[in-house]
Amino acid sequence: MTTQPTGHNDKELDICFTLDVTGSMGRYIHEARDNIRMVMDRLQQTEGYNLRFGLVVYRDHPPQDMSFVSKAFAFTTDAQVMETQLKGLHAQGGGDGPEAVEAGLLDTLNLEWRPNSTKICVLIADAP
């Protein structure tokens, strides 16, 4: 019996970056974006993965912030799509300690994860 070599994209990997974008993250947003890009680049250079990247951002509940509580971006295989999403991020709102971490994690959980993928969530935050 002969076994066929496995294909390049046999291992599904879904990775979502869940990011605090409240005002207190202002000085960290640029570094967070750079580190997300670095992780993406490194994963794309690793052979054997069928990669998808997701992004969820969160702020505060009203009345601390009125723009949004949590916002999810669908998984993509296109690094340029993620790059565009990351470039559009800016810190805003906040002013109190508790942030909408649970709303961000709920949106992360509710993304369309592939059933057979390895699922990773990277939470980037500065407050509980």
N, C-alpha and C positions, 0 to 999 in steps of 0.2 A: 504494500500500500504506500503510495506516495502522497506526501502532504504538499500542498501549494503554499508558497510564501504568502504571508499576510500582507495585505495592502497598506499603503501609506496612511490611509485615514480610517483605520479600524477602531481606534479608541476615541470615543466621543467625550469631549470635555467641555462643559458649560461653566463659565466663570462669570460671576456678577460682582461688580464693584459697587458697594453701597456706601454712599458718601454724604457726610454732614456738610451742608453748604450754608450754615448759619453764619452770622457776622463774626463770631469768634474764630471761625476757620479762615478768615481773610488772609492772614499771613501764611497759612499752610496750604491754601488751595493750589497755588502754583507747584509746590513740591509734591502734593498728592497727585496732580495731573502728570508730572514728570515720572513719578514712580509707577503709576498705572501704565503709562506708555512703555516703560522699561520692562514691566512684567509681560505685557502683550508682545513686545518684540522678542523677548526671550522664549516665550511659549511658541511663537510662530516659527522660530528657528529650530525648535525641537521636532524631530520627525516622529511620525506615528500618531499624531493627534488630529482629530476632526474638531476644530475649535469654534466656539461661539462665545462672544463677549456680550455681557449685559451691563446696564448701568441703572442704578436707582439713586436718586438724590432726595434728601429730606431737609426740612427746616424746623420751624416751631408750629405749635398749634396757635390759632388766633386767641387772644388779640396780639400776641407777641409778633406774629408775622401774618400778613394777609395775602401774600403772593400764592403760596401753595404749602401744603403740609408735606406731601411726598409725591414724587414724579418718577415713573418707571419708563425706561426706554427699552424697547424690545431687543431680544438677542439678535446679534448680527455676526456674520462671518467676515465682514468687511472692516478692516482696521481704520480705513478712512472715515467710515460712518462714525465709529467710536471717537476718532480724533475730532471730528466736527462737534460731536456732543460734548466732549471734554472742553473744547475751546469756548463753548457757550456758557460754561459754569462760572458763577461769581457768588461770593459770599454776601449774605444779606440777612437782616432780621436778627432774631435772638433777643438778648437782653436779660434772659433769666437762665437758670441752670438747666432745668429739664428741657430736653429737646425731643422731637418726634421720632426717636430711634425706632420705637415699636411700629410706627406706621411705615417707615422705610423697610424694616425687616419683613413686615407683612406683604408689602409690594414685591419684595425680593422673592418671598416664598410663592407668590401668585404669578410669577413670570411663567412663560411656557417652556419649562425645562424639558429636555428630551428624556423619555423614560429610562433609557439604557445608558445615559451619560454619567460620568463622574461629575458631581455638582459641587462647586466651590463658591462660597460667598466671602468676599474680603470686605470687612467693615472698617471704614476709615472715619474716625471721629475724635473729638476732643472733650466730650462731656457725656454723662449718662443720659 
